[in-house]
Every structure is written in C-alpha cells, then in structure tokens.
C-alpha cells in the first residue's frame, strides 16, 4: 500500500488500514459500490500481494498471485515465444462490402458507456460518429457531420460522418459506447482460434448516404 496523501487523524502509517483489510473490517463505502483494494502484506514471504474484493453483501481477501507457483518456467528462466502461422480474418472486404470497419473505444468513454455517459465526459463526446478518410468521404459524397448508413452482412446502423486522416483509406472506425449506434450489430461471430476473442477489428461493410440530420462534432472526439 502506498500513501496517496498525508495520513488523516492520529495514524501515521498505512499499516492500520492493511490490518483492517486483512481482518475484513467494515468498509461501508466500498461495500455499497463494489470495490477491489490491492495491498501488500508485509508479514507474508516475498511481499505477497492480496486483493480485497467487496460486493453489496460483504468483502473477502484473496491472494492476487495464487497461480504464480503453478507455472513451470523454462530451463532458461526466460519466457519462450513461438511464431504462429498467419491466418486470414473471418471475412474480408469485397465488391459488395468494400470497407473494413474497426471497432473500439474512444478516450472519453469506457466500454458500454453506462458510467462515463453519466458524467461530464459526455460533453466531450456526446454522440457516436463514423471516422472515415477524407478521400473515401469525397468519393461517396459524405460531408462532415452528414448521415451515413453502415451496413455489414449482419445488420445496419446510422451514424454521423467525421472526416479524418486518423484512419487509412479503405478503413473506417466506430466505437460501441452509444446504444443508439450499436456497432456490435455489425460485427461477426468469428473468433480467435485459441482465446475465442471476437474479431471486432475486421468487419466488411458498405457505406451509403443517409438522412440523419447534420450537427457539429465536438473537438477531439476521434480519440481511440
């Protein structure tokens, strides 16, 4: 545990707080909202790290490194990396769906935005838009802030246009923070063969002009 600021009250060390965490003492604020508190137990060998997990019904302490000793290191003591044969994505652009959609996050929001859209962050990025290279936008007749329909083999969504060189020609970007522009309607069921991680970074789409009203885009809203 590291002091974030000078101790408040009679305590001059974080140790009493560590003791409270180890005992599972009452932390009503953490229990009410859900929290994970990480700290080092100075009495344990190797300075083992622990985590205290709290829910609305109570808290418990667990080791944050419980599987460390179960992993057998190679004789060299160093990690060994192996090259995997390259595999193509589950789907690729073609004449019907000529653009590659990449989905991800924007700096002002996190995942579904259920928390960040309830904060002043929404003033930084109040709505979703499609990032598209200016050359592609000009070819399709898409002006800044105009409506665009994004369609994949699975569905279609409406968004506003943001012309930017943050993306390369032939690629477009959209986040998944806003329920009125559900980007995951477009993505495929293809997954990584080892981890089953969904293929959110490669989705073949086509783009068409749409009737969504134009409105100014906030500055800096293209951050990933």
N, C-alpha and C positions, 0 to 999 in steps of 0.2 A: 504494500500500500504506500502511496506517495501523497504527501500533503498537497492539496490544491491551493490552500491559503493558510495563514496562521491559525493555530488552534483557537477555538472559541470556548470561553469558560475556563475552568480550572485545569483542564487536560493540556499537557504539553507534549503529547506523543500520540501517534495513531494506534498504539498498542491496545488501549481500552476498546477502541472500535473493532479491532481484529478479534478481541476476546468476545465481544458481543456477537459478532458474526459467527464465530465458531460455536457459541452456545446456542445460536438460533434465537437470540433475543428479539423482542418486538421491534419491528420497523414498519409502523403503520403506513407511511407514505409509499414505501416500496411494495408492501403487500397489496395496497389499494390499486396501484397502477401496473404492477408487474415489473420486476427488475432482475438484473443479473449483476452481482457485485463480485469483482475479481480481486483477490488479495493473496499475498504470500504469507504462509505460516512459518514464522522464523524458528519455531521449535521442531519443524519437520526436517528430515535429511534432504540435502540438495535444494533447500528452499522451495519445496513443492508448492505449486500454485493450486489454489482452490477456487471454486466458484460457488457463490450462494445464490440459489435460484428462488425467486419469490413469485407467488401467484396470489390470487384473491383469497385463497384459503390458508396460506401459510408459506413457510420457507424451509429449505433444506440445503445442506452443504455437501458438495461433491468434489472430487479431485478433478482438476482440469487437465491432468496428464495421465490418466489412468491406463492408457494403452501404450505408453512410451516403452515400457519394458517388454511388451509383447511383440515388438517389431524387431526382427533379426537384421542386424546391419551386415553388409557385405564385408569380406575379409579386408578390403582396403580401408574400411571405415568411412568411405565416401558414397554419396548417392550414385547409382548407376542409371544412366539414361539410355533408352533404346529408341531408335527411329522406327516409326510406324509407316507402313505403305500408305501413300496418299489415296484417299477415296473421294470421288466427286460428291457434291451435295445431292440431297434427295431430289431436288428439282433445279433446273437451270432456265434462264431466260430463253424464249423462242420468239417466233414471229407474232404469236398471239399475246404473249406476256413478256414484252421486251426489256423491262426494267427489273433490277434487283432491289428489293426492299430490305433494309436493315432496320431492325427494331432495337430499342434500348432505352436508357434513361436520359433525362435532362437534369442539369445541375441543380435546379431549384426544387426538384421533386424526387420522391423515392417510391419505387415500385408502384402500387396501385394509387398512390397519392391520397389514401384515406386519412393520413395525418397531415402531410405537407399542404394539401389543398385547403386545410382549415386554419392555416397560419398566414402571416403576411407574405409568405413565399408566393402565394397565388397572384400577388400584384406584380411579381417579376415575370411569371409565366402563367397567365390566366387561361390560356386555351392551347390546344394542340394544333400543330401545323405540319405540313409535309416539306421537308428540306429537299430541294431539287437544284441541280446545277443550272446556272443561267442559260447555257446553250440548249439544254433539254427543254427548259421552260419556254424559251423563244420558239423552238421548233413546234411545240404543242400549243402555242398561243396562250400560255399561262402567265398572267401578270402577278406582281407582288400582292398578296392578300386576296387573290381571287379564289373561287372554289375549285376543287379538284376531286374527282371520284377515283379512288384507288381500288382496283379490283384484282383479286387473285383467283385461283381455281376453286376457292372455298367460300369467298364472300366479297363484300364491297363495303367501303366506308367513305364518308365525306370529310374533307379537311380543307384548311386554307393553305395557300402556297407561300412558301418562304424561299426566295431565290438566293442561293448562297454557294460559294465555292468551297464550303466545308465538306461537300460531298463531291465525288468524281462523276463525270458524265456516265450515264447509264445506271447510276445508283441513286436511290432516294432513302431518306431516313425519317422515321416516325417513332415516337415514344408510346408507352402504354399506360400513361398516368391518368388519362381522362376517359370516363365511361361513355361520353358522347362521341368519342372517336376510338372505338375498341379495336386497336391494332391487332390483337390476337385473334380476331375473326379471320384475319388474312393468312396467318401463319399455318404451316403444315404440321402433320403428325410425325414427320421424320425426326429421328433422334440419333444421338451418338451411339455407336455400337457397343461401347464399353460402359459409359456412365448413364446412358439414356437421357442425356441433356437435350432438350428440344432444340431444333435447328431454327432459332429465332433470327439468325443473321443472314439467312439466304431464303428469300421468298420471291418468286417470279410474279410480277404484277404488270398491269397496263394502267395508263393514266388517261383520263378524259376530263374535259372542261365540265364544270357543274355549276349549279345556280346558288351555291352558298354565298350569302352577302359578303362583300368585301369589308374589311375592318383593319385598322393599323395593327401591326405586330409589335410587341414590346421589344425594346432593345436588348440584345444579348440573349434572346430566348433560344438560341440554337445550341447552347452548351449541351454536351452529352452527359 
